[in-house]
Amino acid sequence: MTNAKILQQTPVLFTRDLPKAASYWEEKVGYYTLGVWGEPPDFAIAAREFAHVMLSQAHATHEIGPHWRIKNKLWNAYFCIDDACAMYLDLKELGTLIDCDLGEQPYGVLEFGIQDLDEHDIGFGQDPAPAGQN
């Protein structure tokens, strides 16, 4: 095994309307669009700090469904963050659709969830400080 490091993880989400989805991620989730490709646009990448999301235009006949329809309370994408309270308040102020309020989970993570225009559930969670780092 080499010492190669994974620098980032980027979820890919299908969307019914790529321009609207890219705008939502900018206006309601605080990401900025790095690029949009295709004519008409069919792929975009957005970022916020070190977190990215790729958006891909689905074919008109493709049914987009959130994971929670398959398994209750399952996210489509999840971002680990350093301050869940601040992020929660930021997104609330932006008018983001919050579908899971901020709360500490039984496994110790302080998390909340939002929903995008295509019903993807996106989770944000703050891990508790490791033992001895309080």
N, C-alpha and C positions, 0 to 999 in steps of 0.2 A: 504494500500500500504506500502511495506517495504522500507527501505532506501538502498536497493541493488543498486549498481552502475554498469552501463555498462562500462567496461574498454577498450573495443576495438571493432571495427567492421571489419570484414574480408570478402571481396567479394570472391566469388567462380566463376572461369572462366573455361569453357570447352576449350579444346585444341585439335588440330588434331595430334600434335606430342609433347608429354609431355617433353622429354629431350630437344628438341629445344626450347620449350616455357620457361622452367626453365632457360636455358642458356641465352635467350633473357632478361628475367627479371633481371638476374645478370649483364650481360655485357652492356645492353642498358638502364636499369632503375635504376641501383645501388642497387638492392636488393641482399640479400644473401640467399642461400637455407638452410632452417632449416632441411629439411628432404625430402626424396623421398621414396615412398612405392610401393610395388607390384612387381611382376615378370611376365611379363615385367613391368616396372614402369608405374603406372596409377594414381598416386596422389602425389602432392608435395606442400609444404608450403614454401613461401619465405617471407622475412621481410626486412624492412628498417626503422630504429628507431622503432616507435610504430605501424607502419602500416604493415599489413600482406596481402598476397594474397594467396589463395588456387587455385591450378591448377589441373584440373581433365581431364584425357584422355577421350575423347568422343568416342563412338562406331563409327566404320568406316561408318555406314549408317546415323549417326546423322549429320544434317546440322547445322553448327555453323554460327550464324549471329550476326552482331553488332546491337545494339538497334536502331542506326540511320536509319537502313533500315525500321524499323517500325514507328519511329517518328523522324523527322529531328532534328538534334543537341542534341540527347539524349545519355548520357554517359552510358557505361556498368558498370563503377566503378568511384568513385570520391574520391579524397584524399584532405583534408584540410591541408594546409601547412603554415609555418610561413614566408617564403621568396620566393615568386613566381619567382622573377627575378633571384635569385641564382639557384633555381631548374631548371628553364628554361635553363639557360646557361650551367649548369652541364649536362643536358640531351642532349642538342645540341652538346656539346663537345664529348659525348659518341656515337653520331651518331644515336640517337633514332629517329624514324619516328614521327616527330611533324606534326600533321594534323590540329592543330588550334593554331595559333601564340598567343603569350602573349598579353593580352589586358584587359583593364578595361571594365567590362560589365555594362549594364544599371542599374543593381541591386547593383553595387558598388564593386563587387569581381574582383580582379586581377587574371585572370586565363588563362590556356593554356591546350591543349590536345595532347595526343600521341596516337599512334595506335600500338597494339602488332601484333605478327605474325598471329593471328587468326582474325584480323580486329576489335578486341574489342577497343572501344574508351575509353580512360582512362583520366579523367579530374583531374587537380590539381588547387586548388584555394586558394587565400589568402584573408580572410575577412578584410575589412577595420578596423582600430582601433576603438573600441567603443568610443562614444562621451566622450570628456574630457580626452582621453588617447593619444593624439597626441604629 
